[in-house]
Amino acid sequence: MSDKNLPNQVSANTLRRLPYYLSYLKTLKNTDVSYISAPVIASELDLNEVQVRKDLAAISSVAGKPKKGFEIDVLINDIQAYIGCDVNNCGILVGAGHLGRALLAYSGFEAYGLNIIAAFDSNPAAVGKDIAGKSVYHTDALLDFCKKTPVTIGIITVPAEDAQEICDLLIKANVKAIWNFAPVKLCTPDGVIIQNENIAASLTIINKKLAEQF
């Protein structure tokens, strides 16, 4: 990456857009296109051109060239570096139910800096199984596992009533960030990053938009 001092923070909305930029730019890697402009990106992704310009200016190491835009390879590297794709964060998942198994089977996380190395569950029927190459251990083994293998991210896919207990266990294991899929607000100490994914909330938005449209 360039020596340019990039800003420490961008808005949460910008961060949400960066993976979309990255995915689109990667589709151009094996084409004869070597430069891309903000207007083209905005058009392809149905975004506001001014916002795209601001987003790219905030994270790019080299300014876009007049009439050409940004060099695609450089822009890809800048985005990957900014959002941490060039860092291999080890993660564990707790809750090997339907959602947990789906996340374990998804192969796209590594492209964004997350390597899920193991899963944990308290259900004897799940313990000992292999899901997409990841072993499922009993939850009782989590602390010992994390002592032997540094883990940065903990993913919670357990029922709401069990989520805080699992969250506390992950914090005790010195996990630095928690990705919570349980439909409940978790209490975490300062210094622990938490990202909540509320599937019900997303579905509510879809249903509301459908009702307004039809």
FINU-379978 format. One record per residue: x, y, z of N, C-alpha, C in turn; residue in one letter. Coordinates in steps of 0.05 Angstrom, whole numbers, padded with zeros to 5 digits, always signed. Atoms other than C-alpha are relative to their C-alpha. Layout:
# FINU-379978
XYZXYZXYZA...
This chain:
# FINU-379978
+00017-00024+00000+00000+00000+00000+00017+00025+00000M-00015-00025+00001+00022+00072-00011+00006+00010+00028S-00007-00012-00025+00056+00112+00044-00019+00022+00008D+00019-00021-00006+00000+00162+00041-00015-00006+00026K+00014+00003-00025-00031+00173+00110-00030+00000-00005N+00029+00002+00004-00102+00148+00103-00015+00008+00026L+00015-00008-00023-00156+00174+00150-00006-00025+00017P+00005+00022-00018-00169+00131+00211-00028-00010-00002N+00028+00007+00000-00244+00131+00203-00014+00012-00024Q+00019-00010+00019-00297+00138+00151-00027-00006+00012V+00026+00005-00011-00372+00137+00162-00008-00029-00002S+00010+00028+00001-00409+00072+00176-00012-00006-00027A+00012+00004+00026-00446+00081+00110+00021-00005-00021N-00022+00004+00019-00381+00087+00072+00012-00028+00003T-00010+00027-00005-00355+00024+00105-00018-00021-00012L+00019+00020+00011-00418-00013+00083+00002-00001-00030R-00002+00000+00029-00407+00009+00011+00026-00011-00010R-00026+00009+00010-00334-00010+00006+00001-00029-00010L+00000+00027+00011-00346-00085-00001-00014-00002-00027P+00013+00001+00027-00393-00071-00059+00018+00010-00021Y-00020-00009+00019-00340-00030-00093+00021-00022-00006Y-00020+00021+00003-00290-00085-00081-00009-00023-00017L+00011+00022+00015-00334-00140-00108-00002+00007-00030S+00003-00008+00027-00349-00100-00171+00028+00003-00014Y-00026-00004+00012-00276-00081-00183+00014-00027-00006L-00012+00026+00005-00255-00154-00177-00011-00013-00025K+00010+00012+00025-00301-00172-00235+00014+00011-00024T-00014-00012+00022-00258-00127-00278+00029-00009-00002L-00028+00008-00002-00192-00160-00259+00010-00014-00026K-00009+00016+00023-00189-00207-00319-00011+00011-00027N+00009-00013+00024-00214-00157-00370+00022+00019-00010T-00020-00019+00010-00177-00105-00412-00004+00028+00012D+00004-00026-00013-00202-00049-00367+00020+00003+00023V-00020-00005-00020-00146-00020-00325-00005+00024+00018S+00008-00024-00015-00177+00045-00301-00030+00001+00003Y+00029-00003-00005-00246+00060-00272-00006+00027+00012I+00007-00027-00011-00280+00126-00257-00023-00003+00020S+00022+00000-00020-00327+00143-00200-00027+00000-00014A+00027+00000+00013-00385+00158-00249-00007-00028-00010P+00005+00027+00010-00378+00088-00279-00008-00018+00023V+00006+00016-00023-00377+00055-00211-00028+00007+00011I+00026-00008-00010-00437+00096-00189-00023-00010-00018A+00021+00010+00019-00476+00077-00252-00004-00030+00003S+00002+00029-00001-00460+00003-00246-00013-00009+00026E+00011+00008-00026-00479+00000-00172-00024+00015+00008L+00024-00016-00006-00537+00049-00176+00003+00016+00025D-00006-00016-00023-00505+00096-00127+00003+00029-00008L-00004-00028+00005-00497+00171-00121+00029+00006-00008N-00028-00005+00010-00436+00195-00161+00016+00016+00019E-00015-00017-00019-00416+00249-00111+00009-00017+00024V-00007+00016-00024-00418+00199-00054+00022-00020-00007Q-00021+00018+00008-00376+00149-00093+00027+00014-00001V-00025-00016+00001-00324+00203-00106+00011+00005+00028R-00009-00005-00028-00321+00220-00032+00010-00025+00013K-00009+00026-00012-00316+00147-00012+00028-00007-00010D-00025+00008+00011-00259+00133-00059+00023+00019+00008L-00020-00019-00008-00222+00197-00042+00009-00005+00029A-00007+00004-00028-00225+00178+00032+00018-00024+00005A-00016+00024-00005-00191+00111+00024+00022-00006-00021I-00019+00006+00021-00150+00114-00040+00027+00013+00006S-00027-00010-00004-00075+00123-00037+00010+00018-00022S-00007-00016+00023-00071+00156-00105-00025+00013-00011V+00023-00015+00012-00117+00209-00134-00006-00011-00027A+00008+00008+00027-00157+00191-00195+00011+00018-00021G-00011-00016+00022-00130+00214-00262-00023+00012-00016K+00021-00013+00016-00171+00263-00303-00007-00017-00025P+00011+00015+00023-00214+00228-00356+00006-00030+00001K-00006+00028-00002-00187+00160-00333-00010-00012+00026K+00009+00011-00026-00204+00152-00260+00022-00013+00015G-00019+00013-00018-00170+00104-00213+00011-00026-00014F-00011+00025+00009-00123+00047-00231-00013-00022+00017E+00016+00020-00013-00164-00015-00215+00016-00016+00021I-00015+00017-00018-00109-00057-00184+00008+00016+00026D-00007-00016-00023-00087+00000-00138-00024+00005+00018V+00024-00005-00015-00158+00015-00118-00009-00024+00016L+00006+00025-00014-00171-00058-00101+00018-00004+00024I-00018+00003-00022-00109-00060-00058-00006+00020+00023N+00006-00020-00020-00128+00004-00023-00025-00007+00017D+00024+00008-00014-00198-00020-00006+00005-00024+00018I-00006+00024-00016-00173-00088+00017+00016+00007+00025Q-00016-00008-00023-00122-00055+00062-00016+00016+00020A+00016-00017-00018-00172-00005+00090-00019-00016+00017Y+00020+00015-00015-00225-00056+00109+00011-00025+00012I-00012+00022-00015-00175-00107+00133+00000-00027-00015G+00000+00025+00015-00179-00159+00077+00028-00012-00001C-00028+00009+00002-00103-00163+00078+00009-00011+00027D-00006+00011-00026-00106-00186+00151-00017-00026+00004V+00014+00026-00004-00123-00259+00167-00010-00003+00028N+00011+00002-00027-00169-00255+00228-00012-00028+00003N+00012+00026-00006-00184-00323+00258-00025+00004+00016C+00025-00002-00013-00255-00333+00280-00011-00027+00008G+00014+00024-00008-00297-00384+00316-00030+00006+00001I+00029-00003+00000-00372-00395+00312-00012-00017+00022L+00013+00014-00021-00416-00415+00370-00030-00002-00007V+00028+00005+00008-00483-00447+00352-00001-00013-00028G-00001+00014+00026-00479-00500+00297-00027-00010-00009A+00027+00007+00010-00553-00499+00280-00001+00007-00030G+00003-00005+00029-00582-00482+00212+00015+00024-00009H-00014-00025+00008-00555-00411+00209+00030-00004+00003L-00028+00005-00005-00489-00431+00239+00013-00017-00022G-00011+00018+00021-00479-00487+00188+00002+00015-00026R-00001-00015+00025-00496-00440+00131+00024+00019+00000A-00023-00018-00001-00443-00390+00154+00026-00015-00002L-00024+00017+00002-00392-00445+00163+00006-00009-00029L-00003+00010+00027-00405-00469+00092+00006+00022-00020A-00005-00022+00018-00398-00399+00062+00030+00004-00004Y-00029-00001+00006-00330-00394+00027+00010+00028-00005S-00007-00027+00007-00331-00319+00016+00013+00017+00022G-00010-00017-00022-00309-00295+00085+00030+00005-00002F-00029-00003+00000-00235-00307+00074+00009+00023-00018E-00007-00022+00018-00235-00256+00017-00002+00027+00015A+00003-00025-00016-00254-00204+00070+00014-00002+00027Y-00017+00001-00024-00203-00224+00123-00009-00017+00023G+00010+00017-00022-00242-00275+00164+00004-00030-00008L-00004+00029+00004-00220-00348+00170-00013-00014+00024N+00013+00014-00022-00270-00388+00212+00014-00027+00003I-00017+00024-00003-00227-00444+00241-00014-00022+00015I+00014+00021-00015-00276-00481+00286-00028+00010+00009A+00027-00006-00010-00347-00484+00313-00004-00014+00027A+00006+00011-00027-00376-00498+00382-00030-00002+00004F+00028+00004-00005-00442-00524+00406-00003-00017+00025D+00005+00016-00024-00472-00554+00469-00018-00025-00006S+00017+00022+00008-00516-00603+00431+00017-00025-00007N-00016+00023+00005-00485-00673+00433-00003-00010-00029P+00004+00009+00028-00515-00687+00364+00017+00015-00019A-00016-00016+00018-00473-00632+00334+00030-00003+00005A-00028+00002-00008-00408-00642+00373+00013-00024-00014V-00015+00021+00014-00356-00682+00335-00004-00001-00030G+00004-00001+00028-00383-00667+00267+00019+00018-00015K-00017-00017+00017-00346-00635+00209-00019+00015-00019D+00017-00016+00017-00380-00577+00173+00018+00017-00018I-00016-00015+00019-00346-00551+00110+00029+00001+00009A-00028+00001-00007-00279-00573+00137+00006+00011+00028G-00004-00011-00027-00290-00542+00206-00011-00019+00021K+00008+00018-00020-00294-00586+00267-00019+00014+00020S+00019-00011-00020-00351-00576+00318+00008-00012+00027V-00008+00008-00026-00328-00579+00390-00022+00007+00020Y+00019-00008-00021-00368-00576+00455+00008+00027+00010H-00005-00028-00010-00376-00506+00482+00018+00000+00025T-00018+00002-00024-00340-00529+00546+00029+00002-00008D-00028+00000+00008-00277-00534+00505+00009+00027-00012A-00006-00025+00014-00279-00462+00479+00023+00015+00013L-00022-00015-00014-00234-00430+00532+00027-00012-00005L-00025+00014+00004-00181-00482+00525+00010+00003-00029D-00006-00003+00029-00184-00478+00449+00013+00028-00005F-00009-00028+00005-00174-00402+00451+00027+00005+00014C-00026-00003-00013-00115-00409+00498+00022-00010-00018K-00020+00012+00017-00079-00452+00447+00000+00013-00028K+00002-00011+00027-00103-00417+00384-00012+00029+00002T+00010-00028-00002-00109-00340+00382-00024+00004-00018P+00025-00005+00015-00179-00321+00361-00007+00030+00003V+00007-00028-00001-00199-00250+00342-00030+00005+00000T+00028-00005+00003-00272-00256+00323-00017-00024+00009I+00019+00021-00008-00328-00295+00355-00027+00005-00013G+00025-00002+00013-00392-00308+00317-00022-00014+00016I+00021+00012-00017-00456-00320+00357-00025-00006-00017I+00024+00008+00015-00512-00359+00324-00017-00019+00018T+00015+00016-00019-00546-00387+00386-00027+00014+00005V+00026-00013-00006-00618-00374+00410+00005+00024+00019P-00002-00025-00015-00630-00306+00443+00005-00004+00029A-00003+00004-00029-00635-00334+00513+00028-00010+00008E-00027+00010-00006-00565-00364+00508+00022+00019-00009D-00019-00017+00013-00531-00307+00472+00019+00015+00019A-00017-00016-00019-00507-00265+00532+00021-00019+00014Q-00019+00019-00012-00476-00326+00565+00023-00007-00018E-00021+00006+00020-00438-00343+00501+00017+00025-00004I-00015-00025+00002-00418-00270+00494+00020+00003+00022C-00018-00001-00023-00389-00271+00564+00023-00020-00002D-00021+00021+00003-00352-00335+00549+00021+00009-00021L-00019-00010+00020-00321-00305+00486+00017+00022+00010L-00016-00021-00012-00300-00244+00524+00021-00011+00019I-00019+00013-00018-00268-00288+00577+00023-00013-00015K-00020+00013+00017-00231-00322+00520+00017+00020-00015A-00016-00022+00011-00202-00254+00501-00005+00005-00030N+00008-00007+00027-00240-00249+00435-00004+00030-00002V+00000-00030+00002-00234-00177+00410-00025+00011-00014K+00024-00010+00015-00296-00173+00366-00021-00022-00001A+00022+00019+00000-00364-00206+00367-00020+00007-00022I+00020-00003+00022-00410-00216+00307-00025-00014+00009W+00023+00011-00013-00478-00227+00337-00024-00003-00019N+00023+00005+00017-00534-00260+00297-00025-00007+00017F+00023+00006-00017-00578-00273+00358-00017+00026+00003A+00018-00024-00001-00639-00226+00362-00002+00011+00028P+00000-00011-00027-00619-00194+00427+00024+00019+00002V-00022-00019-00005-00576-00135+00450+00018-00012+00021K-00019+00011-00019-00513-00159+00484+00015+00021+00015L-00016-00018-00016-00474-00125+00540+00029-00008-00002C-00028+00005+00003-00400-00120+00527+00016+00022+00013T-00016-00021-00012-00344-00083+00562+00013+00017-00021P-00014-00018+00018-00307-00025+00532+00024-00015-00012D-00023+00013+00013-00255-00048+00481-00008-00024-00016G+00009+00023+00015-00296-00106+00454-00019+00011-00022V+00016-00009+00022-00324-00092+00385-00024-00019-00004I+00024+00017+00005-00395-00117+00372-00015+00010-00024I+00016-00006+00024-00433-00120+00307-00025-00017+00001Q+00025+00015-00001-00506-00140+00310-00013-00003-00028N+00015+00005+00025-00542-00172+00250-00028-00009+00007E+00028+00006-00006-00617-00170+00258-00015-00007-00025N+00013+00009+00024-00648-00212+00204-00030+00008+00000I+00029-00008-00002-00719-00196+00229-00003+00029-00008A+00002-00028+00007-00705-00122+00222+00002+00004-00030A-00004-00002+00029-00681-00131+00150-00026-00009-00014S+00025+00011+00013-00743-00172+00133-00023+00020+00004L+00021-00020-00004-00787-00118+00164+00002+00023-00020T-00004-00021+00020-00757-00066+00118-00009-00009-00027I+00009+00011+00025-00769-00111+00058-00030+00000-00002I+00029+00002-00001-00841-00123+00078-00013+00028-00002N+00011-00027+00001-00853-00049+00089+00002+00012-00028K-00003-00010+00028-00825-00031+00020-00019-00014-00019K+00019+00014+00017-00867-00085-00012-00028+00011+00004L+00026-00010-00005-00929-00058+00022-00004+00028-00012A+00002-00027+00011-00914+00013-00001-00001-00001-00031E-00001+00002+00029-00901-00010-00073-00025-00012-00012Q+00023+00015+00011-00960-00056-00082-00025+00005+00016F
